[in-house]
Amino acid sequence: MTMEAYEGDFVRPLGFVTLYFSYAESQLDEVLKTLIQVSASTASRPQSFGIKVGEAVQLVEMIGRDKLPGLASVLEDARPLIDARNELVHGQLFNGGRLVSRTGTRQVTSQEIQSLAESIFSWKERLWERHSRELLPVALQLAVKER
């Protein structure tokens, strides 16, 4: 069986969606680890990405949204990315761009999938930035106060 060029157009961007989502989850794990330390929470590490985001949102609320407004905003932006990724990864994508998922059947383009991959990567970068510039300084302030 030979792979037609059209099929290949979906494989590469879908691979980037999966790869970048993995990077984003790794960054989210780092954020959660810091949030748990800062909040002195005994929360366990949830397994799914969506549950991890929900846990992170709860911990931000516990610490104080006013202390971490950028992080709160980035976390809120995760849901549409999670939903779009899950639709692609857990749905059935056929040659020609027909996507069958639990929400129905629709057409997708390789450009749409590539755009999703880029959005996921951008979200991961924004999360890293908020972790570095907002959350870590709050963690440092609390560590200094405890001394």
Contact map, one row per residue, 1 for C-alpha under 8 A:
111000000000000000000000000000000000000000000000000000000000000000000000000000000000000000000000000000000000000000000000000000000000000000000000000
111100000000000000000000000000000000000000000000000000000000000000000000000000000000000000000000000000000000000000000000000000000000000000000000000
111110110000000000000000000000000000000000000000000000000000000000000000000000000000000000000000000000000000000000000000000000000000000000000000000
011111110000000000000000000000000000000000000000000000000000000000000000000000000000000000000000000000000000000000000000000000000000000000000000000
001111111000000000000000000000000000000000000000000000000000000000000000000000000000000000000000000000000000000000000000000000000000000000000000000
000111111100000000000000000000000000000000000000000000000000000000000000000000000000000000000011000000000000000000000000000000000000000000000000000
001111111110000000000000000000000000000000000000000000000000000000000000000000000000000000000011000000000000000000000000000000000000000000000000000
001111111111000000000000000000000000000000000000000000000000000000000000000000000000000000000000000000000000000000000000000000000000000000000000000
000011111111100000000000000000000000000000000000000000000000000000000000000000000000000000000000000000000000010000000000000000000000000000000000000
000001111111110000000000000000000000000000000000000000000000000000000000000000000000000000000000100000000000110010000000000000000000000000000000000
000000111111111000000000000000000000000000000000000000000000000000000000000000000000000000000000000000000000000000000000000000000000000000000000000
000000011111111100000000000000000000000000000000000000000000000000000000000000000000000000000000000000000000000000000000000000000000000000000000000
000000001111111110000000000000000000000000000000000000000000000000000000000000000000000000000000000000000000010011001000000000000000000000000000000
000000000111111111000000000000000000000000000000000000000000000000000000000000000000000100000000000000000000000011001000000000000000000000000000000
000000000011111111100000000000000000000000000000000000000000000000000000000000000000000000000000000000000000000000000000000000000000000000000000000
000000000001111111110000000000000000000000000000000000000000000000000000000000000000000000000000000000000000000001001000000000000000000000000000000
000000000000111111111000000000000000000000000000000000000000000000000000000000000000100000000000000000000000000011011101000000000000000000000000000
000000000000011111111100000000000000000000000000000000000000000000000000000000000000100010000000000000000000000000001000000000000000000000000000000
000000000000001111111110000000000000000000000000000000000000000000000000000000000000000000000000000000000000000000000000000000000000000000000000000
000000000000000111111111000000000000000000000000000000000000000000000000000000000000000000000000000000000000000000001001100000000000000000000000000
000000000000000011111111100000000000000000000000000000000000000000000000000000000000000000000000000000000000000000001001100000000000000000000000000
000000000000000001111111110000000000000000000000000000000000000000000000000000000000000000000000000000000000000000000000000000000000000000000000000
000000000000000000111111111000000000000000000000000000000000000000000000000000000000000000000000000000000000000000000000100100000000000000000000000
000000000000000000011111111100000000000000000000000000000000000000000000000000000000000000000000000000000000000000000001101100000000000000000000000
000000000000000000001111111110000000000000000000100000000000000000000000000000000000000000000000000000000000000000000000000000000000000000000000000
000000000000000000000111111111000000000000000000000000000000000000000000000000000000000000000000000000000000000000000000000000000000000000000000000
000000000000000000000011111111100000000000000000000000000000000000000000000000000000000000000000000000000000000000000000000100110000000000000000000
000000000000000000000001111111110000000000000000000110000000000000000000000000000000000000000000000000000000000000000000000100100000000000000000000
000000000000000000000000111111111000000000000000000100000000000000000000000000000000000000000000000000000000000000000000000000000000000000000000000
000000000000000000000000011111111100000000000000000000000000000000000000000000000000000000000000000000000000000000000000000000000000000000000000000
000000000000000000000000001111111110000000000000000000010000000000000000000000000000000000000000000000000000000000000000000000000010001000000000000
000000000000000000000000000111111111000000001000000100110000000000000000000000000000000000000000000000000000000000000000000000000000000000000000000
000000000000000000000000000011111111100000000000000000000000000000000000000000000000000000000000000000000000000000000000000000000000000000000000000
000000000000000000000000000001111111110000000000000000000000000000000000000000000000000000000000000000000000000000000000000000000000001100100000000
000000000000000000000000000000111111111000000000000000010011000000000000000000000000000000000000000000000000000000000000000000000000001000000000000
000000000000000000000000000000011111111111100000000000000010000000000000000000000000000000000000000000000000000000000000000000000000000000000000000
000000000000000000000000000000001111111110000000000000000000000000000000000000000000000000000000000000000000000000000000000000000000000000100000000
000000000000000000000000000000000111111110000000000000000000001000000000000000000000000000000000000000000000000000000000000000000000000001100100000
000000000000000000000000000000000011111110000000000000000010011000000000000000000000000000000000000000000000000000000000000000000000000000000000000
000000000000000000000000000000000001111111000000000000000000000000000000000000000000000000000000000000000000000000000000000000000000000000000000000
000000000000000000000000000000000001111111100000000000000010000000000000000000000000000000000000000000000000000000000000000000000000000000000000000
000000000000000000000000000000000001000111110000000000000000000000000000000000000000000000000000000000000000000000000000000000000000000000000000000
000000000000000000000000000000000001000011111000000000000000000000000000000000000000000000000000000000000000000000000000000000000000000000000000000
000000000000000000000000000000000000000001111100000000000000000000000000000000000000000000000000000000000000000000000000000000000000000000000000000
000000000000000000000000000000010000000000111110000100000000000000000000000000000000000000000000000000000000000000000000000000000000000000000000000
000000000000000000000000000000000000000000011111001100100000000000000000000000000000000000000000000000000000000000000000000000000000000000000000000
000000000000000000000000000000000000000000001111101100000000000000000000000000000000000000000000000000000000000000000000000000000000000000000000000
000000000000000000000000000000000000000000000111111100000000000000000000000000000000000000000000000000000000000000000000000000000000000000000000000
000000000000000000000000100000000000000000000011111110000000000000000000000000000100000000000000000000000000000000000000000000000000000000000000000
000000000000000000000000000000000000000000000001111111000000000000000000000000100100000000000000000000000000000000000000000000000000000000000000000
000000000000000000000000000000000000000000000111111111100000000000000000000000000000000000000000000000000000000000000000000000000000000000000000000
000000000000000000000000000110010000000000001111111111110000000000000000000000000000000000000000000000000000000000000000000000000000000000000000000
000000000000000000000000000100000000000000000000111111111000000000000000001001000000000000000000000000000000000000000000000000000000000000000000000
000000000000000000000000000000000000000000000000011111111100000000000000000000000000000000000000000000000000000000000000000000000000000000000000000
000000000000000000000000000000010000000000000100001111111110000000000000000000000000000000000000000000000000000000000000000000000000000000000000000
000000000000000000000000000000110010000000000000000111111111000000000000001000000000000000000000000000000000000000000000000000000000000000000000000
000000000000000000000000000000000000000000000000000011111111100000000001001100000000000000000000000000000000000000000000000000000000000000000000000
000000000000000000000000000000000000000000000000000001111111110000000000000000000000000000000000000000000000000000000000000000000000000000000000000
000000000000000000000000000000000011001010000000000000111111111000000000000000000000000000000000000000000000000000000000000000000000000000000000000
000000000000000000000000000000000010000000000000000000011111111110010011000000000000000000000000000000000000000000000000000000000000000000000000000
000000000000000000000000000000000000000000000000000000001111111110000000000000000000000000000000000000000000000000000000000000000000000000000000000
000000000000000000000000000000000000001000000000000000000111111110000000000000000000000000000000000000000000000000000000000000000000000000000000000
000000000000000000000000000000000000011000000000000000000011111110100000000000000000000000000000000000000000000000000000000000000000000000000000000
000000000000000000000000000000000000000000000000000000000001111111110000000000000000000000000000000000000000000000000000000000000000000000000000000
000000000000000000000000000000000000000000000000000000000001111111111001000000000000000000000000000000000000000000000000000000000000000000000000000
000000000000000000000000000000000000000000000000000000000000000111111000000000000000000000000000000000000000000000000000000000000000000000000000000
000000000000000000000000000000000000000000000000000000000000001111111000000000000000000000000000000000000000000000000000000000000000010001000000000
000000000000000000000000000000000000000000000000000000000001000111111111000000000000000000000000000000000000000000000000000000000000011000000000000
000000000000000000000000000000000000000000000000000000000000000011111111100000000000000000000000000000000000000000000000000000000000000000000000000
000000000000000000000000000000000000000000000000000000000000000000011111110000000000000000000000000000000000000000000000000000000100010000000000000
000000000000000000000000000000000000000000000000000000000001000000011111111000000000000000000000000000000000000000000000000000100110011000000000000
000000000000000000000000000000000000000000000000000000001001000010011111111100000000000000000000000000000000000000000000000000000000000000000000000
000000000000000000000000000000000000000000000000000000000000000000001111111110000000000000000000000000000000000000000000000000000000000000000000000
000000000000000000000000000000000000000000000000000000000000000000000111111111000000000000000000000000000000000000000000001001100100000000000000000
000000000000000000000000000000000000000000000000000010011000000000000011111111000000000000000000000000000000000000000000000000100000000000000000000
000000000000000000000000000000000000000000000000000000001000000000000001111111100000000000000000000000000000000000000000000000000000000000000000000
000000000000000000000000000000000000000000000000000000000000000000000000111111111000000000000000000000000000000000000000001000000000000000000000000
000000000000000000000000000000000000000000000000000010000000000000000000011111111100000000000000000000000000000000000000001000000000000000000000000
000000000000000000000000000000000000000000000000010000000000000000000000000111111110000000000000000000000000000000000000000000000000000000000000000
000000000000000000000000000000000000000000000000000000000000000000000000000011111111000000000000000000000000000000000000000000000000000000000000000
000000000000000000000000000000000000000000000000000000000000000000000000000011111111100000000000000000000000000000010011000000000000000000000000000
000000000000000000000000000000000000000000000000110000000000000000000000000001111111110000000000000000000000000000000000000000000000000000000000000
000000000000000000000000000000000000000000000000000000000000000000000000000000111111111000000000000000000000000000000000000000000000000000000000000
000000000000000000000000000000000000000000000000000000000000000000000000000000011111111100000000000000000000000000010000000000000000000000000000000
000000000000000011000000000000000000000000000000000000000000000000000000000000001111111110000000000000000000000000010000000000000000000000000000000
000000000000000000000000000000000000000000000000000000000000000000000000000000000111111111100000000000000000000000000000000000000000000000000000000
000000000000000000000000000000000000000000000000000000000000000000000000000000000011111111100000000011000000000000000000000000000000000000000000000
000000000000010000000000000000000000000000000000000000000000000000000000000000000001111111111000001010000000000000000000000000000000000000000000000
000000000000000001000000000000000000000000000000000000000000000000000000000000000000111111110000000000000000000000000000000000000000000000000000000
000000000000000000000000000000000000000000000000000000000000000000000000000000000000011111110000000010000000000000000000000000000000000000000000000
000000000000000000000000000000000000000000000000000000000000000000000000000000000000011111111000001111000000000000000000000000000000000000000000000
000000000000000000000000000000000000000000000000000000000000000000000000000000000000000111111100001110000000000000000000000000000000000000000000000
000000000000000000000000000000000000000000000000000000000000000000000000000000000000000100111110111100000000000000000000000000000000000000000000000
000000000000000000000000000000000000000000000000000000000000000000000000000000000000000000011111111000000000000000000000000000000000000000000000000
000001100000000000000000000000000000000000000000000000000000000000000000000000000000000000001111110000000000000000000000000000000000000000000000000
000001100000000000000000000000000000000000000000000000000000000000000000000000000000000000000111110000000000000000000000000000000000000000000000000
000000000100000000000000000000000000000000000000000000000000000000000000000000000000000000001111111000000011110000000000000000000000000000000000000
000000000000000000000000000000000000000000000000000000000000000000000000000000000000000000001111111100001111000000000000000000000000000000000000000
000000000000000000000000000000000000000000000000000000000000000000000000000000000000000100111100111110001111000000000000000000000000000000000000000
000000000000000000000000000000000000000000000000000000000000000000000000000000000000000000111000011111111100000000000000000000000000000000000000000
000000000000000000000000000000000000000000000000000000000000000000000000000000000000001101110000001111111000000000000000000000000000000000000000000
000000000000000000000000000000000000000000000000000000000000000000000000000000000000001000100000000111110000000000000000000000000000000000000000000
000000000000000000000000000000000000000000000000000000000000000000000000000000000000000000000000000111111000000000000000000000000000000000000000000
000000000000000000000000000000000000000000000000000000000000000000000000000000000000000000000000000111111100000000000000000000000000000000000000000
000000000000000000000000000000000000000000000000000000000000000000000000000000000000000000000000011110111110000000000000000000000000000000000000000
000000000000000000000000000000000000000000000000000000000000000000000000000000000000000000000000011100011111000000000000000000000000000000000000000
000000000000000000000000000000000000000000000000000000000000000000000000000000000000000000000000111000001111100000000000000000000000000000000000000
000000000000000000000000000000000000000000000000000000000000000000000000000000000000000000000000111000000111110110000000000000000000000000000000000
000000000100000000000000000000000000000000000000000000000000000000000000000000000000000000000000100000000011111110000000000000000000000000000000000
000000001100100000000000000000000000000000000000000000000000000000000000000000000000000000000000100000000001111111000000000000000000000000000000000
000000000000000000000000000000000000000000000000000000000000000000000000000000000000000000000000000000000000111111100000000000000000000000000000000
000000000000000000000000000000000000000000000000000000000000000000000000000000000000000000000000000000000001111111110000000000000000000000000000000
000000000100110010000000000000000000000000000000000000000000000000000000000000000000000000000000000000000001111111111000000000000000000000000000000
000000000000110110000000000000000000000000000000000000000000000000000000000000000000000000000000000000000000011111111100000000000000000000000000000
000000000000000000000000000000000000000000000000000000000000000000000000000000000000000000000000000000000000001111111110000000000000000000000000000
000000000000000010000000000000000000000000000000000000000000000000000000000000001001100000000000000000000000000111111111000000000000000000000000000
000000000000110111011000000000000000000000000000000000000000000000000000000000000000000000000000000000000000000011111111100000000000000000000000000
000000000000000010000000000000000000000000000000000000000000000000000000000000000000000000000000000000000000000001111111110000000000000000000000000
000000000000000000000000000000000000000000000000000000000000000000000000000000001000000000000000000000000000000000111111111000000000000000000000000
000000000000000010011001000000000000000000000000000000000000000000000000000000001000000000000000000000000000000000011111111100000000000000000000000
000000000000000000011011000000000000000000000000000000000000000000000000000000000000000000000000000000000000000000001111111110000000000000000000000
000000000000000000000000000000000000000000000000000000000000000000000000000000000000000000000000000000000000000000000111111111000000000000000000000
000000000000000000000001000000000000000000000000000000000000000000000000010011000000000000000000000000000000000000000011111111100000000000000000000
000000000000000000000011001100000000000000000000000000000000000000000000000000000000000000000000000000000000000000000001111111110000000000000000000
000000000000000000000000000000000000000000000000000000000000000000000000000000000000000000000000000000000000000000000000111111111000000000000000000
000000000000000000000000000000000000000000000000000000000000000000000000010000000000000000000000000000000000000000000000011111111100000000000000000
000000000000000000000000001100000000000000000000000000000000000000000010011000000000000000000000000000000000000000000000001111111110000000000000000
000000000000000000000000001000000000000000000000000000000000000000000000000000000000000000000000000000000000000000000000000111111111000000000000000
000000000000000000000000000000000000000000000000000000000000000000000000000000000000000000000000000000000000000000000000000011111111110000000000000
000000000000000000000000000000000000000000000000000000000000000000000110010000000000000000000000000000000000000000000000000001111111111000000000000
000000000000000000000000000000100000000000000000000000000000000000000010000000000000000000000000000000000000000000000000000000111111111100000000000
000000000000000000000000000000000000000000000000000000000000000000000000000000000000000000000000000000000000000000000000000000011111111110000000000
000000000000000000000000000000000000000000000000000000000000000000000000000000000000000000000000000000000000000000000000000000001111111110000000000
000000000000000000000000000000000000000000000000000000000000000000110110000000000000000000000000000000000000000000000000000000001111111111000000000
000000000000000000000000000000100110000000000000000000000000000000010010000000000000000000000000000000000000000000000000000000000111111111100000000
000000000000000000000000000000000100000000000000000000000000000000000000000000000000000000000000000000000000000000000000000000000011111111110000000
000000000000000000000000000000000000000000000000000000000000000000000000000000000000000000000000000000000000000000000000000000000001111111111000000
000000000000000000000000000000000000010000000000000000000000000000100000000000000000000000000000000000000000000000000000000000000000011111111100000
000000000000000000000000000000000100110000000000000000000000000000000000000000000000000000000000000000000000000000000000000000000000001111111110000
000000000000000000000000000000000000000000000000000000000000000000000000000000000000000000000000000000000000000000000000000000000000000111111111000
000000000000000000000000000000000000000000000000000000000000000000000000000000000000000000000000000000000000000000000000000000000000000011111111100
000000000000000000000000000000000000010000000000000000000000000000000000000000000000000000000000000000000000000000000000000000000000000001111111110
000000000000000000000000000000000000000000000000000000000000000000000000000000000000000000000000000000000000000000000000000000000000000000111111111
000000000000000000000000000000000000000000000000000000000000000000000000000000000000000000000000000000000000000000000000000000000000000000011111111
000000000000000000000000000000000000000000000000000000000000000000000000000000000000000000000000000000000000000000000000000000000000000000001111111
000000000000000000000000000000000000000000000000000000000000000000000000000000000000000000000000000000000000000000000000000000000000000000000111111
000000000000000000000000000000000000000000000000000000000000000000000000000000000000000000000000000000000000000000000000000000000000000000000011111
